[in-house]
């Protein structure tokens, strides 16, 4: 949804708050509405002319530098009553020329104490950080590792998506000091140049005291309206992922792996993974990430090593610096064309803020 729909969205939200039962009309709308925001100003530069992680051959990160990844967002949550809530995120990104988009928006209905039904455009519940991947302040890297989270580039593993339109049954329950959850979801995904229909998936999580998080996901859908590669039409896109996050004392670990299949198209099969180690020293968090993906008969094989440093400038502001070495052993990896160098260096810098 573009910014032209924003006034209509606010009007609908205001009407619900005013007319909902026991709302007290508009006098207590501030008690029901929660507004939070975030912003990331990011810059990347490589020593290669081929674009990296671009939408097409006319954009991406190259030796001229790019502010791709710069974004600003607003989260709005309205608690209508004890059972009904509305949640949404408005997002403006440099890649979209800062047009304001309704990134996701859904209605949540508490069916019973541990079970919630969500209907609308919902953030994809696959990947350790995918549901808040736009909030750069929430993780150590400048961007979430592209071996799992690359969704904009036409090539790459395509292990996760941004959001889907449909429904989700979310079950959550604390047992001792562990939070268990199961998310059964389905619907469809609208992509640039293709769609995913008849989507169905399941994500299971176990979060022990915010120190150790385990997550397993599996989902499948049928490809439709593919224009770039028409052979995908009617093929089943099936993905399974596994992830673990550890935040123990000063040690930070993230690790994820994904397996992607596309029906009978062996050229679209992919395996990808990454692992991050970090150690927090006061306000400083140095970390290292090793990631890799391989894709089918296209013989794409890319390995990336990143050294990063995060500094907590304030409780709501972080500064990050990264230096990556991207090696394309075969094919073009996540570049828009085969790079001139087999080993490409990339520098990145960002300032992340929440408010």
C-alpha positions as CSV (number, residue, x, y, z in Angstrom):
1,X,0.0,0.0,0.0
2,X,1.5,3.3,-1.1
3,X,1.5,6.5,0.9
4,X,-1.7,7.7,-0.9
5,X,-3.6,5.1,1.2
6,X,-2.2,6.3,4.5
7,X,-4.9,8.8,5.3
8,X,-7.6,6.2,4.6
9,X,-5.8,3.7,6.9
10,X,-5.6,6.2,9.7
11,X,-9.3,7.0,9.2
12,X,-10.3,3.4,9.5
13,X,-8.2,2.8,12.6
14,X,-9.6,5.9,14.3
15,X,-13.2,4.8,13.5
16,X,-12.6,1.4,15.0
17,X,-11.1,3.0,18.2
18,X,-14.0,5.4,18.5
19,X,-16.9,3.0,17.7
20,X,-15.6,-0.2,19.4
21,X,-17.6,-1.4,22.4
22,X,-16.5,0.0,25.8
23,X,-14.0,2.3,24.1
24,X,-15.1,5.3,26.0
25,X,-15.3,7.0,22.6
26,X,-12.3,9.0,21.6
27,X,-11.4,10.2,25.1
28,X,-9.1,7.2,25.9
29,X,-7.7,6.5,22.4
30,X,-4.2,7.3,23.6
31,X,-4.4,4.4,26.1
32,X,-5.4,2.0,23.3
33,X,-2.9,3.1,20.7
34,X,0.9,2.4,20.9
35,X,3.2,4.0,18.4
36,X,6.9,3.1,18.1
37,X,9.4,3.9,15.4
38,X,12.8,3.0,14.0
39,X,15.3,4.3,11.5
40,X,18.5,3.0,9.9
41,X,20.9,5.1,7.9
42,X,23.2,2.7,6.0
43,X,26.0,3.0,3.5
44,X,27.8,0.2,1.6
45,X,30.6,0.3,-1.0
46,X,32.4,-2.5,-2.9
47,X,35.4,-2.6,-5.1
48,X,33.3,-4.1,-8.0
49,X,31.3,-2.6,-10.8
50,X,28.6,-5.4,-10.8
51,X,25.7,-4.6,-8.5
52,X,25.4,-6.6,-5.3
53,X,22.0,-7.4,-3.8
54,X,20.1,-5.3,-6.3
55,X,16.5,-5.5,-7.6
56,X,17.7,-5.3,-11.2
57,X,20.8,-4.4,-13.3
58,X,20.2,-0.7,-12.5
59,X,20.5,-0.7,-8.7
60,X,22.4,-2.3,-5.9
61,X,25.7,-1.9,-4.1
62,X,28.8,-1.2,-6.3
63,X,32.1,0.6,-6.2
64,X,30.3,4.0,-6.4
65,X,28.7,3.3,-3.1
66,X,25.0,3.0,-2.1
67,X,22.6,4.0,0.6
68,X,20.5,1.0,-0.1
69,X,19.3,-0.3,3.2
70,X,18.4,3.1,4.6
71,X,14.9,3.0,5.9
72,X,12.4,4.4,8.4
73,X,9.4,2.8,9.9
74,X,6.5,3.3,12.3
75,X,4.7,0.5,14.3
76,X,1.1,1.1,15.3
77,X,-0.7,-1.2,17.7
78,X,-4.2,-0.7,18.9
79,X,-5.7,-2.8,21.7
80,X,-9.4,-2.6,21.0
81,X,-10.4,-4.8,24.0
82,X,-9.2,-7.8,25.9
83,X,-9.6,-10.0,22.8
84,X,-9.1,-7.9,19.7
85,X,-6.0,-5.9,18.6
86,X,-4.8,-4.3,15.4
87,X,-1.1,-4.1,14.4
88,X,0.7,-2.6,11.5
89,X,4.0,-1.3,10.2
90,X,4.5,1.6,7.8
91,X,7.9,1.6,6.1
92,X,9.8,3.9,3.8
93,X,13.0,2.6,2.1
94,X,15.7,4.0,-0.1
95,X,15.2,1.2,-2.6
96,X,11.6,2.4,-3.1
97,X,12.6,6.1,-3.3
98,X,11.2,6.5,0.2
99,X,7.6,5.9,-0.8
100,X,5.6,5.1,2.3
101,X,4.3,1.5,2.2
102,X,2.0,-0.5,4.5
103,X,4.5,-3.2,5.1
104,X,2.2,-5.4,7.1
105,X,-1.2,-5.0,8.9
106,X,-3.4,-7.6,10.6
107,X,-6.2,-8.1,13.1
108,X,-5.5,-10.4,16.0
109,X,-8.3,-12.2,17.8
110,X,-7.7,-14.1,21.0
111,X,-9.7,-17.3,20.7
112,X,-8.5,-18.8,24.0
113,X,-5.8,-17.9,26.5
114,X,-2.9,-19.6,24.5
115,X,-4.4,-19.3,20.9
116,X,-4.6,-16.2,18.7
117,X,-6.0,-15.9,15.2
118,X,-4.3,-13.3,13.0
119,X,-5.8,-12.2,9.6
120,X,-4.4,-9.7,7.1
121,X,-1.0,-9.0,5.8
122,X,1.4,-10.7,8.2
123,X,5.2,-10.6,8.6
124,X,6.6,-13.9,7.4
125,X,7.3,-16.1,10.5
126,X,10.3,-17.8,9.0
127,X,13.9,-17.0,10.2
128,X,15.2,-15.9,13.6
129,X,15.0,-12.2,12.9
130,X,12.6,-12.0,9.9
131,X,9.6,-10.7,11.8
132,X,11.7,-7.6,12.9
133,X,14.4,-7.6,10.2
134,X,13.6,-4.0,9.3
135,X,14.6,-2.9,12.8
136,X,18.3,-2.7,12.5
137,X,18.8,-1.8,16.2
138,X,17.6,-5.3,17.2
139,X,20.5,-7.3,15.9
140,X,24.3,-7.1,15.6
141,X,24.7,-6.8,11.8
142,X,24.0,-3.9,9.5
143,X,21.6,-6.1,7.5
144,X,20.4,-9.6,8.3
145,X,22.7,-12.2,6.6
146,X,21.7,-12.4,2.9
147,X,22.3,-16.1,2.6
148,X,19.0,-16.6,4.5
149,X,17.3,-13.2,4.2
150,X,17.9,-12.1,0.5
151,X,14.4,-11.4,-0.8
152,X,14.8,-8.5,-3.2
153,X,17.5,-9.9,-5.6
154,X,16.2,-12.0,-8.5
155,X,18.8,-14.6,-7.8
156,X,19.9,-16.2,-4.5
157,X,18.4,-18.9,-2.2
158,X,15.0,-17.2,-1.6
159,X,14.6,-18.9,1.7
160,X,12.2,-16.4,3.3
161,X,9.8,-13.7,2.3
162,X,8.8,-10.3,3.6
163,X,5.1,-10.8,4.3
164,X,2.1,-12.9,3.3
165,X,-1.6,-12.2,3.0
166,X,-3.7,-14.7,4.8
167,X,-4.2,-16.1,8.2
168,X,-2.2,-17.5,11.1
169,X,-3.1,-19.5,14.2
170,X,-0.5,-18.6,16.8
171,X,-0.2,-20.8,20.0
172,X,2.0,-19.5,22.8
173,X,2.5,-20.8,26.3
174,X,5.0,-20.4,29.1
175,X,6.1,-23.6,30.8
176,X,8.5,-22.8,33.6
177,X,10.9,-20.2,32.2
178,X,10.6,-21.4,28.6
179,X,8.2,-19.8,26.1
180,X,6.9,-22.3,23.5
181,X,5.1,-21.3,20.4
182,X,3.6,-22.9,17.2
183,X,2.5,-20.8,14.3
184,X,0.3,-22.4,11.6
185,X,0.0,-20.1,8.7
186,X,-1.3,-19.9,5.1
187,X,-2.3,-17.6,2.3
188,X,-0.4,-16.1,-0.6
189,X,2.6,-14.0,-1.4
190,X,2.8,-11.3,-4.1
191,X,6.3,-10.9,-5.4
192,X,7.9,-8.8,-8.2
193,X,7.5,-11.0,-11.3
194,X,5.8,-13.9,-9.6
195,X,3.3,-15.0,-6.9
196,X,3.2,-17.8,-4.4
197,X,-0.3,-19.3,-4.1
198,X,-1.7,-21.9,-1.7
199,X,0.9,-21.1,0.9
200,X,1.0,-23.3,4.0
201,X,3.6,-23.5,6.7
202,X,4.4,-24.2,10.3
203,X,7.0,-22.5,12.6
204,X,7.9,-24.0,16.0
205,X,9.9,-22.0,18.7
206,X,11.3,-22.6,22.1
207,X,12.7,-19.6,23.9
208,X,14.5,-20.3,27.2
209,X,14.6,-17.2,29.4
210,X,15.6,-15.0,26.4
211,X,19.0,-16.7,26.5
212,X,18.6,-19.6,24.0
213,X,16.1,-19.6,21.1
214,X,15.5,-22.6,18.9
215,X,13.3,-22.3,15.7
216,X,12.2,-24.8,13.1
217,X,10.1,-23.8,10.0
218,X,8.7,-25.6,7.0
219,X,6.5,-24.1,4.3
220,X,5.4,-24.7,0.7
221,X,3.4,-22.9,-2.0
222,X,2.7,-23.1,-5.7
223,X,4.4,-20.6,-8.0
224,X,2.2,-18.6,-10.3
225,X,2.4,-15.6,-12.7
226,X,6.1,-16.0,-13.1
227,X,7.3,-13.8,-15.9
228,X,11.1,-13.9,-15.6
229,X,11.3,-17.7,-15.5
230,X,8.0,-19.1,-16.7
231,X,9.2,-22.7,-16.0
232,X,8.4,-22.0,-12.3
233,X,4.7,-21.7,-12.9
234,X,2.9,-24.6,-11.3
235,X,6.0,-25.7,-9.4
236,X,6.0,-26.2,-5.6
237,X,8.3,-23.9,-3.8
238,X,9.3,-25.8,-0.6
239,X,11.5,-24.5,2.2
240,X,12.7,-25.8,5.5
241,X,14.8,-23.8,8.0
242,X,16.5,-24.3,11.3
243,X,17.9,-21.6,13.6
244,X,19.5,-21.1,17.0
245,X,20.2,-17.9,18.9
246,X,22.3,-17.7,22.1
247,X,22.7,-14.6,24.3
248,X,24.5,-16.0,27.3
249,X,26.3,-13.6,29.6
250,X,28.5,-11.7,27.1
251,X,28.5,-14.3,24.3
252,X,26.3,-13.9,21.2
253,X,25.7,-16.7,18.7
254,X,23.3,-16.8,15.7
255,X,23.2,-19.8,13.3
256,X,20.7,-20.7,10.6
257,X,20.4,-23.1,7.7
258,X,17.9,-23.4,4.9
259,X,17.0,-26.0,2.3
260,X,15.1,-24.8,-0.8
261,X,13.4,-26.8,-3.5
262,X,11.4,-25.8,-6.6
263,X,9.4,-28.8,-7.8
264,X,11.2,-30.6,-10.6
265,X,13.5,-27.6,-11.3
266,X,16.9,-28.8,-10.0
267,X,18.5,-25.5,-11.1
268,X,16.4,-23.7,-8.4
269,X,17.4,-26.0,-5.5
270,X,19.5,-24.2,-2.9
271,X,21.2,-24.7,0.4
272,X,22.3,-21.8,2.5
273,X,23.6,-21.2,6.0
274,X,25.4,-18.7,8.2
275,X,26.9,-18.6,11.7
276,X,27.8,-15.5,13.8
277,X,29.9,-15.3,16.9
278,X,30.2,-12.2,19.1
279,X,31.4,-11.1,22.5
280,X,30.0,-8.1,24.3
281,X,32.6,-5.8,26.0
282,X,30.7,-3.0,27.7
283,X,29.0,-1.0,24.9
284,X,31.1,-2.7,22.3
285,X,30.1,-5.9,20.4
286,X,32.8,-7.2,18.0
287,X,31.5,-10.1,15.9
288,X,32.4,-12.4,12.9
289,X,30.0,-14.0,10.5
290,X,30.6,-16.8,8.0
291,X,27.9,-17.5,5.4
292,X,27.4,-19.5,2.3
293,X,24.9,-20.5,-0.3
294,X,24.9,-22.9,-3.2
295,X,22.2,-23.1,-5.9
296,X,21.5,-26.1,-8.1
297,X,22.6,-26.5,-11.7
298,X,23.3,-22.8,-11.9
299,X,26.5,-23.6,-10.0
300,X,26.2,-20.5,-7.9
301,X,28.5,-20.9,-4.9
302,X,29.1,-17.8,-2.8
303,X,31.0,-17.6,0.5
304,X,31.1,-14.4,2.6
305,X,33.1,-13.6,5.7
306,X,32.2,-10.4,7.7
307,X,34.0,-8.7,10.5
308,X,31.7,-6.3,12.3
309,X,31.7,-3.9,15.3
310,X,28.6,-2.6,17.0
311,X,28.8,0.3,19.5
312,X,25.9,1.3,21.8
313,X,26.0,5.1,21.5
314,X,22.9,5.3,23.7
315,X,20.1,3.0,24.9
316,X,18.2,3.7,21.7
317,X,21.1,4.3,19.2
318,X,23.7,2.0,17.8
319,X,26.6,2.5,15.4
320,X,27.9,-0.3,13.2
321,X,30.9,-0.9,11.0
322,X,31.5,-3.9,8.8
323,X,34.1,-5.2,6.4
324,X,33.2,-8.2,4.2
325,X,35.0,-10.5,1.8
326,X,32.6,-12.0,-0.8
327,X,33.9,-14.9,-2.8
328,X,32.0,-16.3,-5.8
329,X,33.6,-19.6,-6.3
330,X,31.1,-20.4,-9.1
331,X,28.5,-18.3,-11.0
332,X,27.5,-14.8,-10.0
333,X,26.3,-15.3,-6.5
334,X,24.1,-12.4,-5.3
335,X,25.6,-10.1,-7.9
336,X,23.4,-9.0,-10.9
337,X,26.1,-10.4,-13.3
338,X,29.3,-12.3,-12.9
339,X,31.7,-10.1,-11.1
340,X,35.1,-9.2,-12.5
341,X,36.8,-10.3,-9.3
342,X,36.4,-13.7,-7.7
343,X,36.9,-12.0,-4.3
344,X,35.1,-8.7,-3.7
345,X,35.5,-6.5,-0.7
346,X,32.6,-4.6,0.8
347,X,32.6,-1.8,3.5
348,X,29.5,-0.9,5.4
349,X,28.5,1.7,8.0
350,X,25.1,2.4,9.7
351,X,23.4,4.3,12.5
352,X,20.3,2.5,13.9
353,X,17.8,4.3,16.1
354,X,14.6,3.2,17.8
355,X,12.1,5.7,19.3
